[in-house]
Amino acid sequence: MSGYEDKLLKLEEQIVGKRSVLIAFSGGIDSTLLAIIAKRVLGSDHLCVLVNSPLVPKEDVKRALEIAKEYGLNLKVVEHDPLSIPAVKQNAEDRCYHCKKGICRILKEIANEHNIETIMDGTNMSDLGEYRPGTKATSEEGVVHPFIDAGIAKDDIRQIAKDIDLAIWDLPSSACLASRIPYNETIELSMLKIIDEGEAFLHDLDFKRCRLRLHNAGEMGRIEVPEDGFEKLILERDAIVQRLKGLGVQYVALDLNGYQSGSFDKTRGSQIFNG
């Protein structure tokens, strides 16, 4: 038995011991694989919950709905306004902690309504050691991280997903739209709209791995793409500038450092998750 197959067996053994589970669902590769495995082990005794908000890219919501339909997952979508939480709107460095606390309250309410004892999410071994205040919050609220307990990392998740012919096995990681705004700069709905629509436009131009980061209340948009995409971005410059200026961005810049997941976290140090 290969290494990841042994880990998959451990994952299934964890889930089979539950009467029913609620899965924090986003439509990304991590939560999707967890949901599919849960359905395979528990049948209909699973519930995926997508907490939709202005922080969630519209493309992610659309994909989540499509995936749930394709794989027959039980999905419930609920609306949430995280900007009503002062620490989230003010974009403090622990923003994600407070945001996840709010989401956990919603998940717990739904779990209680459906008599579900266990709430799970797709946090995995690759998330350990990164700045993840949200994971600290979910652990405090009793959310289970079965991938971590089974020793499963991101590469394992992608390999398992590929082996079971999951179409999104190589889907780039996504993140909430607030992560595109510097810490301590107040988050406004108008800024989130610019980021969401701007990145969707870049995706349509086939920049699958990209970020549009806003500075100075949206006055400047800093685009991150992998270095091998620089030439293509320059060729598409006129269309990109026109689109972003149409959204309200005054200055459009290409970050010569290239694509960096969590680039704003790199300016503030690191907080290790030891959950």
N, C-alpha and C positions, 0 to 999 in steps of 0.2 A: 504494500500500500504506500503510495507516494505521500510526501509530507502534507500537502494541502488536502489530500483525501482523508487523512487521519484527522486533520483539523475540522473538516466538514462533518465527519462522523461525530466529533465532540459537539459541534454546533447543533446537529440534529438531536443528539441525546439531551442537550439542555432544553430544547424546545418541546420535545415529546413529554417531558416531565411536567409541562404546564397544561392546565385545563383549557385555558384560552389566553390569547395575548392581544394586546393593542400595540401597534407598530407606528412610531412617529415616522410618517411617510413624506417624502419630498419628490419622488420620481427620479432621484439620482441613482447611481449604480449601487451604492451601499444599502439604502433602505429598500430598493427594489429587490435585490437578491435576498435580503432577509425576509421580505414579505413572501417571496416565491417559495423559499424553503419552509417558512411557517405554514403556508397553505399546503405544501406537500406533506408535511408531518401531521398537521392538525385538521386539515380539511377546511370546513367552513368556520371553525372556531378561531378565527382571526379577524381583526378589524384594523385596517389601515386608516390613519387620521392625518389629513393634510391641513395644517393650520395656515390659511392663506392670509396675507397681509400686504401692505404697500412695500414691504421689504423683500418680497418674493418675486423674482422675475416672472413675467407673464408666460414666457416660453416654458418655464419649469412647471407651472400649473397645467398648461396644455399637455405637456408630455406626461405628467403624472396621471391625468385623466385617461389618456390614450393607453398607457401601460396597464392601468387597473382594468380597463375594458378588455384589452388583449389577453391578459392572463387570468381573468376572472377573479380579481382580488376584491374583497369587500372594502369599499372606500367610503369614508365620510369626510366631506370638506366643510370646515368651519371658518368663519371670518374673524379676524382679530385686528385690533389697532394698537400695536406696540408703542407708537408715538405718544400714546396717552400716559406712558410711564416716563416720568421726568428724566431718569438716568439714561434711558434709551434715546429720547429726543435730543438731549444735551450731548449725546455721543461720548460719554465718558469712556475711559479705557476698559472699564468693566461692563460696558454696554451689553455685551452678549450674555453676561451672567444674569442681568436683570431681565433681559428679553426672554431667555430660556426659562426663568422662573415663572414668568407670565404664561408661557406656552405650557409648562408642566401643570399649572393649575387647570388649564383647559383640558389637557389630556386626562388628568385625574378625574375631573367631573364626568367626562365621557365614559371612562373606564367604570366608574361607579354606576352610571346609568345602565351599563351593559353587563354588570356583575363580572367584570374582568379584573383579575388580581395583578397581572403582570404587564408592565409597560416596557417596551423595548425600543432601542434606536440602533442606527447603523454605525455608531462610533467604533473604530477599529484600532489595531495596534499602531498603525502609521500616524494616528492622531496623538499618540503619547509623546511628550517632550515638546510639542508645539504650544503656542499660546492659545489655550482653549478654556476660557472662563465659563463658556456655556456648558462644557462637559462637567465642570465642577458643580454647576447648578443642577444639572439633570441627575447627577449621582446623589447629591444631597436630597433630591426629591424622590429617590428610590427607583429611578429609571435604570433598567438592566442593560448592560452592554455585552450581548452574547458573543460578538466577534472578538472582543478583547478576552473574554473568558475562555474562548476556544483558541486563542493565540493567532487569530487571523488578521493579516495585514492587507493593505490596499492591493498589492500585487496578487495575493491569494484570491481576493474578491474578484478581480478582473479575470483571473485564470478560470475560476469556477464558473463565472458568468459566461465566458467564452465557450467552455466545454459543454454547457447546457444550451448553447445557441441563443443566449440572451443578446438581442440586437444592440443594446447600449453598453456592451461590455467595455468598450473603449471611450465611453462618454467622458469628456473633460469634467473635472470637478467644478461644481458651482459654489456660490456663496451668497449670503444675503446682500442686498444692494447697499446697505449701510457700510459695508466693508470697503466701499469705493470712496468714502468721505473721510478726511483726516480726523483723528480723535479730537474731541473738544470743539469741533465745529458743528453747530446746531443742524440737525437733519430736518429738512423741509420736504414736503410732498413733491414740490416742483423739482427739486434736485433728484429725487428718486425716479421721477418720470423721465428726466433727461438721461439718466444712466440706463434705465430699462430700455427705452426706445433707441438710444444710441448704440448699446451693445447688440440689440436685436438687428440693427442695420449692419453692424460689422459682421455678425454671424451670416447675414444674407449675402455678404460679399465673400463668404467662405473663410473668414477668420474665426475658426472654431475655438481657439484658445486666445482669449483677449480680455482686457479689462479697460473700462473707461472710468478713470478716477477724476473726481472733481475737486477743484481748489477755489478758495475765495468765493464761497457761496455759489459755485457753478460758473463763475466768470471764465475759468480756464478748465479745459478738458485735457487730461493727460492720457494718451492711449498706450497701453502695453500690449505688444504682440511678441511672439518668439522672434529671435534674430533673423531666422530664415524667412520671415514674413515682411521684413522691412521694405524690400524692393517692391513687393506687391502693394503695400500700403501707400508708398509714394506714388505708384502708378494710379492708385484710386484716390489720390489726395483731393482732387477737386470735388468729387462726389461726397467724400467724407466731410470735408470742411463745410460744404453747402448744407448737408444734412444736420450737422451739429450746430451750426449757426442758426439754422431754422428752429432748433430746439431751445435756443437761448444762450449757447456757449459763445463767448466772444473770442477766446484764444484757444487754438487747437494745437497740441504738441504731441510729438512722438517721444516716448521714453527710450533713450538709447541703451538703458540697462536691459531692455527686453521684458518679456512677460515674467512677472514674479507673483506667485500666489501669496497673499497676505503681506504685501509690501509695506503697508503702514505699520504692521506689527514689528517689522525689522527695525523701526526707528525708536522703539520703546522698550526693548529688552525682551525677556522671555519669562513666562510663568509656566512651570511644568505641572502637568496634570498627574497626580499620583492616586487617582481614584481606583 
